């Protein structure tokens, strides 16, 4: 995968006096995602605009500022230059600060994943670091500044090489302890039945290829039918069996019934996927930038560095306009080009 992919950056893993030159690759394939464009009913693309809530005028990007809401409708404003000065300077060094047991990091802290490959003259130190972490069953914790932000990252080794995992900060992760989950007593007989049930459907490993995104396959199949000019008919698909809300369940009976059922072979489960799609994917998606947390233009009543927005005047009540046409006939689309991959 790495040999055919394009690296995001060339970096250096640093620990002690050892430097490991590496190349950074995304660990996920974003090109396989389904993306839709927003269109008007006549098929024209839509353009996003930002409108001043009070004046109803379109605000140009050059006139926008970002604001942090300190209380309802009270903002502290920042210019682009002020925010630029607060950014973390990007670095090509991933600074390892410690090695911790692999199992000590809860996957709840996992964020985006990357793959690391050795760069020029980095094969030997790369292999040395990976093998040392495999033998010790430890992973590295490191600091990394990337795209104007600072991250805490985990570098871990699997059988093929090194993985860089962005980690969330402590304040970003919730704990089950905060949910006040009610404690329940479990009898030994219930536990034994549950253990037997676990064993009946246990597998030796996780094979991701056994699981398919069936909803995605249905959407892509519908796209192909649209392209072929066929009428799309909504078809029902099996829903998960669910216990009605409020129904009291006999736990022991449910466990016994589950044990009595013969589980389907794993290969058979994997084969039950939606209709395969053979047409090529890869239409470019429309992208629209959106400044986060932007304050509305035309703010009034300055209070030191805090800007308070005036309340909007209530719009006059209008009767809804009658529709001229109840149902518009769809506009015939031009004959599509072949979607087959060359």
ZAVODO-902794 format. One record per residue (C-alpha): x, y, z; residue in one letter. Coordinates in steps of 0.02 Angstrom, whole numbers, padded with zeros to 5 digits, always signed. Layout:
BEGIN
XYZA ...
END
This chain:
BEGIN
+00000+00000+00000X +00136+00122+00049X +00237+00094-00110X +00092+00152-00221X +00032+00291-00106X +00094+00469-00099X +00176+00520+00064X +00106+00668+00159X +00271+00724+00235X +00450+00675+00271X +00483+00674+00458X +00610+00618+00587X +00573+00507+00736X +00689+00562+00875X +00729+00471+01038X +00890+00499+01134X +01029+00523+01007X +00942+00412+00879X +00853+00490+00731X +00744+00387+00615X +00698+00470+00449X +00522+00418+00401X +00386+00458+00275X +00207+00488+00331X +00057+00409+00244X -00128+00415+00284X -00190+00248+00352X -00365+00268+00281X -00432+00278+00104X -00543+00431+00090X -00573+00405-00096X -00693+00262-00060X -00816+00374+00032X -00980+00419-00050X -01001+00605-00075X -01150+00699-00143X -01156+00873-00218X -01294+00993-00171X -01391+01044-00326X -01543+01145-00372X -01692+01049-00441X -01636+01097-00618X -01468+01011-00586X -01365+01170-00562X -01231+01171-00428X -01261+01278-00273X -01138+01406-00207X -01123+01439-00021X -01133+01618+00041X -01121+01696+00214X -01257+01821+00257X -01259+01951+00395X -01403+01903+00509X -01456+02084+00538X -01426+02170+00371X -01460+02015+00265X -01312+02066+00155X -01186+01942+00089X -01019+01956+00181X -00860+01935+00081X -00725+01824+00154X -00604+01970+00169X -00726+02056+00286X -00749+01906+00403X -00677+01887+00577X -00682+01743+00698X -00762+01763+00867X -00759+01659+01026X -00927+01664+01117X -00893+01699+01301X -01078+01712+01343X -01240+01721+01246X -01213+01841+01098X -01052+01910+01175X -00894+01876+01074X -00710+01914+01084X -00650+01945+00906X -00490+01886+00824X -00415+01938+00660X -00331+01811+00547X -00162+01886+00593X -00195+01869+00780X -00242+01685+00760X -00091+01656+00649X +00023+01718+00788X -00054+01592+00909X -00028+01442+00795X +00096+01306+00835X +00243+01308+00716X +00250+01148+00614X +00397+01033+00645X +00474+00890+00548X +00527+00805+00710X +00419+00682+00807X +00496+00693+00980X +00477+00533+01080X +00460+00575+01265X +00430+00403+01341X +00393+00219+01309X +00240+00148+01396X +00156-00024+01397X +00051-00047+01241X -00102-00098+01342X -00095+00059+01450X -00173+00169+01315X -00361+00154+01306X -00422+00150+01123X -00546+00286+01174X -00399+00405+01155X -00366+00352+00975X -00394+00483+00842X -00327+00484+00664X -00205+00348+00609X -00053+00361+00496X +00074+00238+00427X +00261+00268+00442X +00386+00201+00316X +00576+00219+00322X +00646+00362+00219X +00815+00365+00135X +00951+00287+00244X +00820+00251+00377X +00789+00065+00351X +00904+00002+00489X +00856+00123+00630X +00673+00100+00580X +00687-00090+00594X +00782-00073+00758X +00650+00038+00839X +00507-00072+00779X +00587-00232+00843X +00632-00152+01011X +00450-00102+01038X +00386-00274+00985X +00505-00363+01104X +00465-00248+01250X +00278-00240+01214X +00290-00053+01232X +00242+00094+01122X +00311+00269+01111X +00224+00429+01167X +00281+00581+01070X +00247+00764+01034X +00217+00820+00856X +00173+00989+00779X +00082+00971+00613X -00019+01094+00510X -00009+01230+00643X -00071+01118+00784X +00017+01019+00920X -00026+00837+00946X +00016+00700+01068X +00043+00540+00969X +00074+00357+00996X +00201+00265+00889X +00173+00078+00896X +00241-00071+00802X +00146-00212+00719X +00217-00357+00621X +00237-00249+00464X +00308-00087+00532X +00267+00071+00628X +00099+00158+00650X +00078+00337+00709X -00085+00364+00804X -00146+00537+00848X -00214+00537+01026X -00349+00645+01102X -00310+00752+01253X -00383+00702+01422X -00515+00840+01420X -00580+00775+01253X -00623+00600+01315X -00774+00552+01420X -00772+00416+01551X -00901+00282+01586X -00886+00332+01768X -00974+00495+01723X -01129+00399+01666X -01177+00331+01838X -01209+00157+01770X -01314+00055+01890X -01225-00095+01965X -01310-00263+01940X -01276-00430+02023X -01240-00576+01907X -01266-00754+01966X -01138-00890+01931X -01262-00990+01825X -01298-00838+01716X -01112-00807+01697X -01078-00987+01645X -01214-00981+01512X -01148-00815+01448X -00971-00887+01437X -01036-01036+01338X -01127-00919+01219X -00967-00819+01194X -00873-00979+01151X -01003-01036+01023X -00975-00883+00915X -00793-00851+00959X -00663-00826+00821X -00474-00834+00829X -00448-00665+00747X -00529-00513+00669X -00543-00523+00479X -00603-00352+00417X -00637-00423+00244X -00781-00522+00319X -00878-00361+00347X -00947-00252+00209X -01034-00083+00210X -01202-00141+00144X -01283+00031+00148X -01141+00099+00040X -01162-00045-00082X -01349-00008-00096X -01316+00175-00133X -01186+00135-00266X -01302+00006-00344X -01439+00139-00350X -01316+00258-00434X -01282+00128-00569X -01468+00103-00596X -01493+00290-00612X -01355+00299-00740X -01432+00154-00836X -01598+00246-00839X -01690+00123-00730X -01825+00169-00607X -01768+00160-00426X -01887+00059-00319X -01867+00060-00131X -01837-00117-00074X -01855-00177+00104X -01706-00257+00189X -01700-00358+00346X -01696-00261+00508X -01608-00321+00664X -01721-00414+00782X -01754-00299+00927X -01842-00323+01092X -01988-00203+01112X -01954-00062+01233X -02012-00095+01409X -02025-00283+01387X -01955-00384+01532X -01831-00515+01471X -01792-00680+01555X -01602-00671+01545X -01573-00855+01577X -01701-00905+01445X -01624-00786+01319X -01451-00861+01350X -01517-01039+01331X -01609-00994+01171X -01452-00914+01100X -01350-01069+01140X -01482-01178+01055X -01462-01083+00892X -01329-01152+00776X -01220-01007+00719X -01201-00983+00532X -01028-01020+00460X -00920-00866+00452X -00895-00881+00265X -01083-00883+00238X -01105-00726+00342X -00971-00638+00241X -01057-00683+00077X -01220-00599+00125X -01175-00428+00060X -01268-00307-00050X -01261-00316-00240X -01082-00286-00298X -01052-00129-00397X -00938-00138-00547X -00948+00038-00614X -00806+00156-00577X -00815+00273-00430X -00719+00430-00409X -00822+00580-00458X -00747+00733-00383X -00840+00802-00235X -00882+00984-00212X -00791+01065-00070X -00839+01219+00025X -00733+01303+00157X -00818+01360+00314X -00731+01470+00442X -00762+01395+00612X -00841+01498+00747X -00854+01655+00640X -00938+01806+00718X -01075+01894+00625X -01026+02056+00540X -01102+02221+00592X -01084+02193+00779X -01131+02335+00893X -01113+02395+01073X -00927+02365+01108X -00892+02318+01289X -00703+02325+01301X -00641+02179+01196X -00811+02095+01199X -00935+02126+01061X -01121+02106+01094X -01238+02068+00951X -01399+02165+00940X -01555+02056+00943X -01634+02029+00774X -01795+02122+00736X -01942+02005+00721X -01984+01974+00539X -02165+02015+00487X -02278+01865+00476X -02311+01814+00297X -02435+01694+00226X -02352+01551+00133X -02353+01574-00054X -02459+01453-00152X -02363+01331-00259X -02386+01365-00444X -02354+01184-00486X -02398+01042-00369X -02272+00919-00435X -02138+00965-00561X -02091+00838-00691X -01907+00789-00681X -01795+00864-00813X -01726+00734-00931X -01540+00712-00902X -01417+00699-01047X -01357+00526-01093X -01223+00479-00967X -01046+00435-01014X -00982+00263-00975X -00930+00244-00793X -00824+00091-00819X -00646+00105-00759X -00518+00099-00897X 
END
